[in-house]
Amino acid sequence: MTTSHESAHAYFGGMAESYDSLIRRAVPRYAEMTERLLTYLPSDSKRVLEMGCGTGNLSLALVERFPNSTLTLVDASEEMIALTRERVEARFREVTPAVSYVVSRFEDLEFPAGSFDLVTSSISLHHVRDKALLYERIRELLADGGRFCFADQMRGEPESNHLVNWEQWLAFCRQSGNCTADELAGLVDHAEAHDHYTPVSEHFSMLSRAGFGEIDCVWRNWMWGIITATAAQELN
Ligand SMILES: C[S@@+](CC[C@H](N)C(=O)[O-])C[C@H]1O[C@@H](n2cnc3c(N)ncnc32)[C@H](O)[C@@H]1O
């Protein structure tokens, strides 16, 4: 596995074909987390934005879950967007869902304010260092009352909790049938270069400052967690 990449999306773009196999061997309870995230998405969301579609594992479920909505799938990796498009078109050939594919960094997204009723994401936003700014931008993209629901890797708090989570992750990766030593070295190298883990308490504060309310952590397993929030009527 190649380990040196300038950005998180270059790293993922370079492994687009092997991603699906690796992610299930490298993220404990990956399928359960995706299912749980879906459980919390309001079914009446008409305009849905997914940030960091990767190979489309959540995207495919979103197309099924929101058959009458418009979906916008964003990823900075052209390879990932191409793969997701291929999978969506192959699976939903008969129905032609209303899906747009956007190659863009999260930091550079350009949609008018209030463009979405739901913004969702799975294990992608921890690649952004400045989450306060990101959450302000996401709040602007949402209509009042819209929902922001995402799964991601979080920092444990205090640091001793984070170390427990980190060791548990390494132990999971090393289990027989999961990651090879080379794969694990690549993952750790990527994490050190591109991952920015934030404690749940800081996510809550930044979300609140950005104009979100009803903030909840609805699932947690070691480093991974799911946070849901509502775009408040009035900005704080
Ligand atoms: C770990 S993958 C997650 C993919 C998928 N959501 C899943 O749950 O399997 C992270 C994705 O985020 C994308 N990504 C990382 N940083 C990004 C950024 N700053 N802007 C846009 N996309 C980014 C990567 O290209 C990659 O496809």
The ligand as a Gaussian input file, in Angstrom:
#p B3LYP/6-31G(d) Opt

LIG

0 1
 C      -12.974000       7.067000       4.646000
 S      -13.712000       7.566000       3.145000
 C      -15.430000       7.385000       3.553000
 C      -16.252000       6.930000       2.368000
 C      -17.692000       6.526000       2.668000
 N      -18.490000       7.635000       3.138000
 C      -17.780000       5.379000       3.640000
 O      -18.421000       5.501000       4.680000
 O      -17.203000       4.322000       3.359000
 C      -13.491000       9.316000       3.148000
 C      -13.844000       9.983000       1.818000
 O      -13.786000      11.405000       2.016000
 C      -13.107000      11.996000       0.915000
 N      -12.454000      13.216000       1.417000
 C      -11.493000      13.296000       2.356000
 N      -11.184000      14.574000       2.617000
 C      -11.976000      15.326000       1.818000
 C      -12.152000      16.737000       1.637000
 N      -11.441000      17.614000       2.331000
 N      -13.066000      17.150000       0.755000
 C      -13.816000      16.246000       0.038000
 N      -13.689000      14.911000       0.154000
 C      -12.785000      14.458000       1.045000
 C      -12.130000      10.937000       0.425000
 O      -11.791000      11.117000      -0.925000
 C      -12.892000       9.652000       0.684000
 O      -13.618000       9.221000      -0.432000

